[in-house]
């Protein structure tokens, strides 16, 4: 039993909790726009594709010497110049992830405490950023090691919504091809790609999982498949649950739209849990980026901290404040670039081209679409 927990249950829980972030909160709204049929298609294709990429990256980590972060893998296989380029894209992607957490976390904070203490949404964004900034500055490592607690809080949120919302479920709220009908689907049919890829991506956690199962690395493939399947199933059930309750009232961040049917009390509790989970994730990402600035870019600690905390705020002030647009861009562009690099690394260690090229093509098409969509 101890061996089962160590080699399977704990790594699966760790990988699943690492993958689950706030991206899934956008999925009910996106399903409202495209319909359940296209969304099922995307769930099947992207779940299989992400699981495959994670398995491929696991094979790469097993053949790569030393303990490396993502830029280290790029340098090992492609050289120093590509590493410098990927540091820029990796940092930009990390800033985008932090911006997502900042937008959602501060929005939840404003909704819960704004009616009590007053103040604008921007004031609560600054409060949220200041609290997280303190943790990042002092290197509060403990907060970046409680992913499992965050997963339990997410599970508690869903449990509360399910218990309270079961009487409000109306499956007719779920359309087959979007709230505007099949005729309008052509303008939205690629919308799920970036957001779902963002929500399912877990390649960055693979080296950590590999270390957890040292001595039993044959279990790594099973752990990846099970974790990805569990995450995708959770996302899909959450999407169906929320959409069947809120229908056309579904908001970009799903929890906000539940206040009408479920009442402010329950939603406030759910939002408080959401504040905690986004705060944990924001600090964890910030600590990671600070280390990259310090160790990979040779910057001192204080300037690194300033850039890490000021970056997401600067992006917000520049007008990048749409939850769905940001996660779609980060997922569709930044993570697709990572996916292509992983596949090219796999090619270098003898990976089969018949597997690589179709996925590379999907990533390239996804990048092209997201760039065009984001510019519009």
RAGIJO-V862265 format. One line per field, one symbol per residue. burial: # if it has 16 or more other C-alpha atoms within 10 Angstrom, else .. A space follows every 50 residues. Layout:
burial=???
This chain:
burial=......##.###########################.##..##..##.## ###########........######.#.....##.##.############ ############.#......#..##..##..##.###.#...##.###.# #.##..##..##..#...#...#######.....#...############ ##########.##...#..##.#######.##..##.############# ########..##...###.#########################.#.... ...##.###.###..#...##.########################.... #....#..##..##.##.##..#...
